[in-house]
Amino acid sequence: MSIDIINVTKHFGSFTALNNVNLTIPTGELVALLGPSGSGKTTLLRIIAGLEKTDQGTILFDGKDTTARDAQERQVGFVFQHYALFRHMNVFENIAFGLKVRPRKLRPSKQEIHDKVHQLLELVKLEGLANRYPSQLSGGQRQRVALARALAVEPRVLLLDEPFGALDAKVRKELRRWLRRLHDELHITSVFVTHDQEEALDVADRIVILNEGRIEQLGSPEEVYERPQTPFVYNFLGNVNLFHGRIHQGKVRIGSIEVDVPQYAHTLDTEAISYVRPHDFEIEREARGNELIPAHILFIRAVGPVVHLELKREDTGELVEAELSKERYRELALKTGETVYVKPKDLKIFIPEDYVI
């Protein structure tokens, strides 16, 4: 089931939740809607589901206009952040609910419902828990029951609103891997909302990054992380160091250093903002060349395979976050309080005239 979102706009009073959004989701794709609070991601999900109406625009399922249809007519499965399980029903009854309330002509037999529910319990790895009540389950188990209930009605589209947001970090990581495997097995067109960047990068086929009701960027996890198209995307995805400077005739000056940017050989004295990920620095003991920034080591966290450094630039006083391998850290024998030299390996520059190098 493909989904086309065409020129969709939605207002809540004077607040614009979505502003002329256009998006195509191919059949069988798992898409993450990612963005900060208020960016419009949950509103867009609810519009796809038929739980909210558009002020303007069209929703197509497999090329057919479903804009005026409600959620039941659209045959979507919806999984909420806080499970929304029926507390007075056991696991079996919760999963079977959507099948039992169908019109008599469309309702499966008791045996068919029994077989379907147990099939789903096996799918979500909850065999043997059919008679338990939600209060007797862990958060991760309740979320899997909610997902099984959504799948029971054989939806054409699966929609998930912050599905793991209420769970602790370890359970969240286990469940998102499980969801990825489940999606690969079922191939249901799926859209999930999250504000967790790691979750989106880990699970989705494609990521839609929303900001102030507009799509900032759309692409694979690798594309949006490695090739951000706007300063917002660069800031939003992962840790980043920001440097203000100016470009003049193919060189960008950042504090006391100059870096060659031949793409801007003909640009004259223009403001520029440069971004560097923490892992895109080289650390040296001695200054070699004019692209090294002297910095004072404030803090070292050497837990795990990656060592995290917090440094203070000696030329501007700005803080810099850098990462290096445990091997390189031991080779340099770094200590808090020392002065070292940091060199940007991959500098991404944004200027008003040309958003991205």
N, C-alpha and C positions, 0 to 999 in steps of 0.2 A: 504494500500500500504506500504509494508516494503521497507526499503532502506539499502543496504549493500555498505559500502565504504571499498575497499580492496587495501591495499598497495599504497595509493595515495600520490604522491609527486608532488610538483609544485614549479618551480623556476621563478623568475622575474629577469633576468640578473644573477648577482652573488648572489642575495638574495634568500634564501630558505624560501618560505612562508609556505609550508607543507612538512613534512619529514616522509614518510612511515606511513601515518595515516590509522588506521583500526577502523571501527565503524559500528555497526548494530543498526538500528532504527526499532523496531517492528511496525506493522500496528496500527494506531490510537494513537500513543504516541506523546506527546508534549515535545520536547527536546530543551534545551537552550544550545547554544554555547557561553561559557563565557570565557573571558580572556582579558588581557590588549591590548592596541593598538599594532599592529604588530604581534600578536600571531597566526594569520592565520584563525580566525573565519569567517570573511567575505569572504575570498578566498574559504574556504571550502563550505560555503553556495552557492556561485556562481558556484562552480563546480557541486554541487548537482543539481542546476537549469539548467545547460547546458550553462551558460553565460561565463564560463571559461573552457578551456580544460586542462586535466591533462597532465603532462609530463610523468607520469608513474602511473599505477594503473587502477582500474576498479570500475565502479558505476553500481550497480544492483538495478532495481526496480522490486519488487516481483520476484526476482531470475533471471530476464532477463537483459542481458547486454545492458545498455543504454549509455555507455561511449561515443560513436560516435554520439549520437542523439543531436539535438539542443533543446533549451528550449521549443519551440512549440510542438515538437514531444513528449517531456516528459510529457506534460500536467501538468505543475506546475503553481501555482499561486504565484506571487512574490509581496510583499509589501515593498516599499522602505521607508527609514527614512523620506525623505522630500516629501512624498505623490506622487509626479510625476503626479498630476492630470492635465488634459487638461483645461487650464484657460478659453478658449473660449467655452467650453461645460458646460452645467448645470449638476447638480447631476445625473439626469436620464440618460443623454447622456454619462457621464463618466462611469457609471456602465454598460450601455448597449454596450459600445464600443467593447469589446471582442466578443460579440455575433454577432454584425452587420458586423464585418470584416471576419467572417468565410466564407469559400467557399459556393457558392449558395446551393449546395446539402446538406450541413451540417447546413445551417443557419436557425434558428427558424423563425417562422412567426412573423409579427409585434405584433399580439396579445400575442403570447407566450413570446416575449421579454418584452412586457409591464407587463405581469403578473409576470414574473421572477424578473424584476427590483423592482416592488412594494413588492414582497415577501422578497427580500433582504433588502429593506428599512425598512421594519417592523422588520426584524431580527437584524439589526444594530441600531434600535431605532432612525431612522431618517424620520419617516413618516411625510409627509407634507412639506418636504424640496426638493422635486424632481426638482423644477424649479429654485432653487437658484444656483448661481455660486460659485466656490471655494472661491473667494474673500469675499463672504458674509457669510462664515462659520468660526467657531472657529477652532483652531488647532486640537482639539479632534474630531470635526465633520469631518474635512477633512481626518483625518486618518481612520475614520470608513467608509468613502466613498471609500478610497483606498482599504480597506479590502473587502468591498462589491464588488468592481470591480474585485478583484482577485477571489472571490468566484463565480462570475457570470458564469464563463466558466467551473464550476464544476471540479476544479483541483483534481488530484489524490494526490497531495502533496502541502501543503501550506508552503511557505518560507517567513520569515519576517526579514528584515535587520534593526536592531535598530529601531523597529517600533514606540517606544514612546520617542526616544531620544531627539526630538526637542520640547517636551511639558514641561510645568511646572510640579512641583512635585505632586501637588494635582490631576491634570488631568491625569498624568501618572499612579498614583495609581488606580484611578477609571477605567481607560481603561484596565490595566492589569488584574484586577478582572473580568471585562467584557469579556476579551479575554479567560480567564480560563473557564468561564461559557459557552461561545460560543463554545469552543473546546469540552467541555463535551457533548454538544448537538449534534454537527456535527460529531465528531470522525474522523476528517481528520488528517492524519499523518502530523505533523507540526514541523518545525524547525525554531527557531528564534535566532538571534544574539543579544547579549547585553554585555555591559561592566558594567552594573548595577547589583551588587551582590544580592541586595534585590529583584530586579525584577525577577531574575532567581530563587531564593529560594522560592519566593511567587507563581510563575506561573507554573514552569516546573514539569513534571513527573520525568525526569532525567536531570542531568546537565553534560555537557562535558566541562571540564576545559582545555583550551589550553594555551600553553606557548612555544614560539619560534618554532612554527610549529609542535609541538608534543602534544599528549594528556597526560596531567599530571594525571588526575583522571576522572573517569566516575562513576556516581552513583546517587541515589536519593538525594534530597536536604538535608535530614537528614544525609545521609552517608557522603557526601563531607564536611559538616560543622562539624559534631561531630567526624568523623574519617578520618581526612586528612591523605593522604599517603605520602606526601612530604612537606618539608619546604615551597616550593612555594605556595602550596594550603593553608597551614595554614596562611601564610602572606597575601595571596590575599583575603581570605574570612573573612571579618569582622575585627574588631580591635583586636590586639593581643600584648601582652608584650613578649619581647624576652630577655632571660637571657643566657649569656655565662658561662660555667662552665666545670667541669671535673668529670668523673665517675671513681670510684675505688672501687672494691669489693662490689658492691651492694649499694653504696651510691653516690649521685651526690652532689657536693659542688657548691653552687651558692653564691659567695661573702662570707658573714659571716655565712650562714646557710648550713645545710646538710639535704638532703631528702633521705629516703630509696627507692631504686629501686631494689627489689630482683630479677627481671628478668636479672639483670646484675651482679649477685653475683660473677661471674668469670672474669669479665672485669677488666683489669688493666690499670689505669691512661690513660683514653681516653677522648679526647675533646668531649663535648656535647653541644648542643643548646637546651634550654628548652623554651617552649611556654605556656603562660597562657592567656586565655581570660579574659577581665576585670570583667565579672560576676563570674569568678571562683576564687575569692579571699575572704577570711574571714578577717574582720577588727576587731581588738581587742584594748582595751585600755591598757592592761598590757601584758608583755611578758611571755608567758607560753609555755615552751618547746623550742626545738632547731630548729623549722621550721618556726619561725616568723621573718620577716624582718622589722627592724625599719625604718620608713619613715615619712617625714615631709609633712604636707598637704599644697599644694600650691594654690589649687583652688577647689571650690565646686560649682557644678551646680545642684540645687535641684528642677528643673522644671519637673513636671510630676511624674509618679509613681516610676521611677528609678533615684537614685541620682548618679551623676558622680563625681568622685574624681580624681584630678591630684596630684600625690605625688612625692617626691624626696627621693630616698633611702639614708639613712644616712651612709651606709657602702661604697657605690660606687659612689653616686651622680647621678645615672641613674634615669630617669623618669619612673613612673609606673602609668598606668590608671586602675582604679578600679570602680566597680559599686556595689551598694547595694540597698536594698529596702528602701522606704521612712520610713517604720516602724523601720527598724534597724538603720537608720540614726538618727531618733528622739531618739531612745533608747540610742545610744552612745553620743548624743548631741555634734556632731563634730563641730569644728570651724577651719577656716583657720589659719595656723601658728602652730597648735598643732602637736605633735609627736604621731603617732599610730603605731601599729604592723600589718603587712599584712601577711597572710598565704595562699600559693597556695593550692587550694582544688583539682585541676585537672591539673597536670603538664604533658605535652606531651614532650617527649624527642627524639631528633633525633641525631644519631651518625653515622659516616661514615660506620662502619661495619654492622649496622642493622638500616635501615632508621627509623622505627617507633616502639615504644614500644606499 
